Amino acid sequence: MRCPSCGAPYGKLIPADVVQVECQYCGGTFQVQPRIGIEIPRCPSHPEKAAVGICNDCKRSFCGECLHAYALETRDADATLYLCPTCLRARHAEKAERYIYAGALLLLIGIFFCIAFLVFGIATVALGSGAIIYGFSKKPAAFDEPTIDESWAREKEERAEFGDDFKAMHGELLARYVNHWGVTTGTQLLDDEIRAYMRQGDSLPEAVTKVYQKQQDKH
């Protein structure tokens, strides 16, 4: 199986009662198909396609053309959600409505202050109007977030560009880490370093190259 987010293969043993696994490279979770070729979930929007992942909001299974990678920013950390078009549109609408409500409140306050303080009120009305206009502009007609199919295509091009050099670098790194820390610990440490770069936006080949260069500089 391959991760629907970054395309990396999942090489660990999966117990029979596990329905979702975590990608070793990008940290995303995806559904484990019960039997290959049989009972594979179908995408509700594209019944001719097999589902490759679950929408984090509605928990329904969708194909790679429907799922979008959505960057969720919180106070403590950043995360990537995989959302269907309906849930992604709802997320964008919720964010846009915050600006609209805030703008409407500022507009009402501005009208009030226009009566008592004309200059300050005009500035507040302008600010409120601008916030409302900006809020409506935040409701996108098309999504900027890439679909999983687009991410796979980009990953395939990057792998082809790096070619044998990428495989050689990864093999040399794995051998170096295993010889130093042992098979289990060495493999986990290498995966953690590669995953750290991928969470910053690097592709798998780019992440491996940076880890390789970092190790070269140490030696």
Long-range contacts (C-beta under 8 A, 24 or more apart in sequence): 1-30, 1-32, 1-33, 3-28, 3-30, 4-28, 4-30, 4-52, 4-53, 4-64, 4-67, 4-82, 4-148, 4-152, 5-30, 5-53, 5-69, 5-80, 5-82, 5-148, 5-151, 6-151, 6-155, 6-198, 6-203, 6-204, 7-151, 7-152, 7-155, 7-156, 7-204, 8-204, 20-54, 24-191, 24-195, 25-191, 25-194, 25-195, 25-198, 25-204, 25-207, 26-80, 26-195, 26-198, 26-199, 27-80, 27-195, 27-199, 28-80, 28-82, 30-54, 31-61, 45-84, 45-85, 52-148, 53-82, 53-148, 54-82, 55-82, 55-83, 55-84, 55-87, 56-81, 56-82, 56-83, 56-87, 57-81, 57-83, 57-84, 57-87, 57-90, 57-91, 58-84, 58-86, 58-87, 60-84, 64-147, 64-148, 64-149, 64-152, 65-147, 65-148, 65-149, 66-147, 67-147, 67-148, 68-143, 68-145, 68-146, 68-147, 69-145, 69-146, 69-147, 69-148, 69-151, 70-145, 71-145, 78-199, 82-148, 85-143, 88-143, 88-145, 92-138, 92-139, 92-140, 92-143, 93-139, 95-138, 96-135, 96-136, 96-138, 96-139, 97-135, 98-135, 99-131, 99-132, 99-134, 99-135, 99-138, 100-131, 100-132, 100-135, 100-136, 102-131, 102-135, 103-128, 103-129, 103-130, 103-131, 103-132, 103-133, 103-134, 103-135, 104-128, 104-132, 106-131, 107-132, 154-203, 155-203, 155-204, 158-203, 158-204, 158-205, 158-206, 159-204, 159-205, 161-205, 162-205, 162-209, 166-205, 166-208, 166-209, 169-208, 169-209, 169-212, 170-208, 172-212, 173-208, 173-211, 173-212, 173-215, 176-215
